[in-house]
Amino acid sequence: MDGRPERAARVSSAARFPRVPPTARRCVCPGSFDPVTLGHLDVVLRAADLFDEVRVGVATNPAKTTLFTAAERVALVRAALDAAGDERSGRVVVEEVPQGLLVDHVRRVGARAVVKGLRGGTDYAYELPMALMNRHLADVETVFLAGDPALGHVSSSLVKEVARHGGDVAGLLPAPVHAALLERLAPKSEPSSTNEGR
Ligand code: PNS
């Protein structure tokens, strides 16, 4: 096997998609964002330094149960960007990724690149096969940004776990997201039964 059939399959698959004109520099930052953290926000804003427009793609993985609905996660990313007080936020679109392949969404919105943050080797091992697959499927490139080392310990899942046990995660989340997380995790008071009429 010299790999030629695979190469041909990749090229013919890529040829189905038009090249984005060089004037439109757009990327997609995909993820579950359940919820968005300061680490995500840092990567999204730094992606906006490199591209004219960043499209944050809030995806739903059917294999994962999320604390926030897709619409809530979109609203929280938008609220986090608005609260950041950063001019780059104005060039960031936040939207749901429809069910299906990420590359189809990337091409549909006129992008050719995905931007992902890497906190370390474990992230790289998780992301590399997806990056290779997305390139294989539709010539979609992945740009990896080194995550802010000060936020290397921050992940949505760890933040939720710590918050569930009452730990302080205020410094790890945008303020509106922190407030929404505390509200979502707050014990719900039972509807009070009254003795009225007895
Ligand atoms: O934040 P996550 O959960 O690690 O994000 C993973 C995500 C949503 C980017 C990835 O699962 C994805 O791209 N899903 C869309 C379906 C798809 O294209 N799968 C093949 C990826 S190579």
Boltz pocket constraint, residues with backbone or C-beta under 6 A from the ligand:
constraints:
  - pocket:
      binder: B
      contacts: [[A, 30], [A, 31], [A, 32], [A, 33], [A, 59], [A, 60], [A, 61], [A, 100], [A, 101], [A, 102], [A, 103], [A, 129], [A, 130], [A, 131], [A, 133], [A, 134]]
      max_distance: 6.0
